[in-house]
Amino acid sequence: MSKQEKNKKDFEKKPSNGFKNIKENDQFILDIKRMGINGEGIGFYNRLAIFVDGAIPGEGHNIEITKLEGKMAYGKSIECKHASNARKMPECPYYAECGGCSVMHIDYQEMLKYKREIVIEALSRYTTINPKSFEIKNTIPSDYTLGYRNKSQLNVKKNDGKMSVAMIKAKSNILVPVDKCLVQKDLINTLNKKVLSILEEAKVEPYIRKTNTGSLRYLVIRATKENKALVCFVCQQKDAKLKELVNKLLAIPEIVSVYENINSNDKSLEIFGKETNHLGGEEYVIETLGKIKYKIYPTTFFQLNSYQAEKMYDVVLKQAKLSFKERVLDAYCGVGTIALYLAHNSKEVIGIEYNKESIKAAEENAKLNKISNAKFLQGDASELLPKMLRDGEVFDVLVADPPRTGLGEKFISAILESKVKKFIYVSCNPATLAKDLEKLKECYSINSITPLDMFPQTALVETVALLTLNPSVKK
Ligand SMILES: C[S@@+](CC[C@H](N)C(=O)[O-])C[C@H]1O[C@@H](n2cnc3c(N)ncnc32)[C@H](O)[C@@H]1O
C-alpha cells in the first residue's frame, strides 16, 4: 500500500470531526464525486467538501490540502491516479496559466451534462424544491465551442519593446501575455495584433501604475457575426496620439468604428470609466439576431456569444407563447434585446434598464427595426416595477434577465404582488437563480428550466426558467 493510500485509510478510520483530522499540506488520495460551480472537482472527506481545480468527477487524485476555510477545504492535484474518460488535452497553450477558461480539459458533450448537473445541484443546495418535480432540459449546446466570443477587453502590456494583450492568471492579478485567445472570434485575434502594431509604431505606451507613465489600459474590440468591428481604447488619461491614428485604423476593412474611454480609477475592477468619446467612423456596429438588428456601442451590454444569444431568445419567444394580445415587460433589458425579439408577437413590450446608453440604444433599435409597440424606461428595475404596479399597470408576461447577483428582495416582492401569470427568468448564475426560485415558489410553480451553454470552455451556465402563477393564488 502506498503512503498516500495508507493516509487515506487512516483518515477514513478517524471519527468525523471537520477540520480536526485535516491540516494544510496533508496529502492523500481523494475520489472526485461531483463538479463545483466553477468547474472544480469536489471530493468528500467524511462530510467535508474538498475542492480540487482541474479534477473531474469519477477521477481519483493524490491531492495536497492547500487551504481550510469554513466548511470547505481546497486541495491541489499532485497526481491523477485514474483519469475520467471525459478528460482531453486542452487546445490552448495558455490554458494552465490563463484564468479565462476552466474546463477545456473536459470533453464538450460531457461538460454539457455537467452544466445541467450544476443547475440541479444549486437547486438541491439552496432550495426545498424537488428538481424532479418539473423538467430540467438537456443543456442546449453552442454551435461554436471555440471562436465564439464577440468581445475582447484585455489589458495591454509591453515586454522588450513589444506590445501585447494579456489575460489575468487565475486567482491572481498577474498578467499573462497572449498571442491568440481560442474562444475569441478569429477576427478579434487578428485585429488585436494589427491594432497593437499601429499603436507600437505611433509610440502609444501602456499605462504603468507604479511609474504613473503611459496611457493605454485596455484594448476593447467588439465584432459582429458579419465581421464588422468596433475598437475602443480605454485610457488612464487622454492620449492625443490616438485621434491621429483613426484613419489608419479605419483603413483596416473590418474596423468601422473607433472610440476612446477614459478610466482614471486604476484601483477599480471596472473596465470602463464614465467618459466615452467617439474618435471616428460609424458610431456603432450592428449585430443581427433572428430578424432583429441591434446597434452596439462600446459600453452597452450585449451577450458575448451572439449565436447562443439567438438560441436563448428563441427559447424565451417559444415559452412566452404570444398571440399578439399580450403586454410584456422585459426587466433588465440591456439594448432592448429580448423586448424587441418578442415585439412582433405582442401587443406591447416595455423594457426597463438601468444604463442610460443602453436605453438610448434600445430606443434607436426599436426605430431601426420599425417597431412601434416598444417602450423603454430608464431606472432601477426594483424601483420601477413596484411603481408601475402601484400605478395600475398590468402585464401578461414578465421576462427578467438580471445580472449575476439575481433579482433582489424588492423585485421579487413586486413579482409576487403583481401576480403576473407567466414569468420567464433568464439567469446567468444557478446559485442566485435557485435562491430566487425558493422565494418565488410562494406563488409560482416551475414548469421547466432550460440550461444553455453561452460560454463553452467555462463552467458558466445560462438558464431560462419558465414559471407560472399557481392557480390557488387569488388576484
Ligand atoms: C444580463 S444583462 C441582460 C441584458 C439583456 N437582456 C440582453 O440579453 O442583452 C443585465 C442588464 O441589467 C442591467 N441592470 C443591472 N442592474 C439593474 C437594475 N437594478 N435595474 C435595471 N437594469 C439593471 C445591466 O445594465 C444589463 O444591461
The ligand as an SDF file (V2000), in Angstrom:
LIG
                    3D

 27 29  0  0  0  0  0  0  0  0999 V2000
  -27.5390   40.1210  -18.0400 C   0  0  0  0  0  0  0  0  0  0  0  0
  -27.8020   41.6800  -18.7490 S   0  0  0  0  0  0  0  0  0  0  0  0
  -29.1760   41.3180  -19.7660 C   0  0  0  0  0  0  0  0  0  0  0  0
  -29.4530   42.2720  -20.8910 C   0  0  0  0  0  0  0  0  0  0  0  0
  -30.3720   41.7910  -21.9780 C   0  0  0  0  0  0  0  0  0  0  0  0
  -31.4920   41.0340  -21.5080 N   0  0  0  0  0  0  0  0  0  0  0  0
  -29.6100   41.0130  -23.0250 C   0  0  0  0  0  0  0  0  0  0  0  0
  -29.7950   39.8050  -23.1620 O   0  0  0  0  0  0  0  0  0  0  0  0
  -28.8170   41.6210  -23.7760 O   0  0  0  0  0  0  0  0  0  0  0  0
  -28.4050   42.5750  -17.4220 C   0  0  0  0  0  0  0  0  0  0  0  0
  -28.7200   44.0310  -17.6930 C   0  0  0  0  0  0  0  0  0  0  0  0
  -29.2850   44.5590  -16.4770 O   0  0  0  0  0  0  0  0  0  0  0  0
  -28.8540   45.9130  -16.3300 C   0  0  0  0  0  0  0  0  0  0  0  0
  -29.0560   46.2060  -14.8940 N   0  0  0  0  0  0  0  0  0  0  0  0
  -28.2590   45.8820  -13.8450 C   0  0  0  0  0  0  0  0  0  0  0  0
  -28.8400   46.2480  -12.6910 N   0  0  0  0  0  0  0  0  0  0  0  0
  -30.0340   46.7910  -12.9990 C   0  0  0  0  0  0  0  0  0  0  0  0
  -31.0940   47.3310  -12.2300 C   0  0  0  0  0  0  0  0  0  0  0  0
  -31.0340   47.3720  -10.9150 N   0  0  0  0  0  0  0  0  0  0  0  0
  -32.1920   47.7810  -12.8700 N   0  0  0  0  0  0  0  0  0  0  0  0
  -32.2640   47.7470  -14.2250 C   0  0  0  0  0  0  0  0  0  0  0  0
  -31.2900   47.2500  -15.0170 N   0  0  0  0  0  0  0  0  0  0  0  0
  -30.1850   46.7780  -14.4090 C   0  0  0  0  0  0  0  0  0  0  0  0
  -27.4330   45.9020  -16.8500 C   0  0  0  0  0  0  0  0  0  0  0  0
  -27.0400   47.2130  -17.2310 O   0  0  0  0  0  0  0  0  0  0  0  0
  -27.5420   44.9330  -18.0290 C   0  0  0  0  0  0  0  0  0  0  0  0
  -27.8450   45.6140  -19.2140 O   0  0  0  0  0  0  0  0  0  0  0  0
  1  2  1  0
  2  3  1  0
  2 10  1  0
  3  4  1  0
  4  5  1  0
  5  6  1  0
  5  7  1  0
  7  8  2  0
  7  9  1  0
 10 11  1  0
 11 12  1  0
 11 26  1  0
 12 13  1  0
 13 14  1  0
 13 24  1  0
 14 15  1  0
 14 23  1  0
 15 16  2  0
 16 17  1  0
 17 18  1  0
 17 23  2  0
 18 19  1  0
 18 20  2  0
 20 21  1  0
 21 22  2  0
 22 23  1  0
 24 25  1  0
 24 26  1  0
 26 27  1  0
M  CHG  2   2   1   9  -1
M  END
$$$$
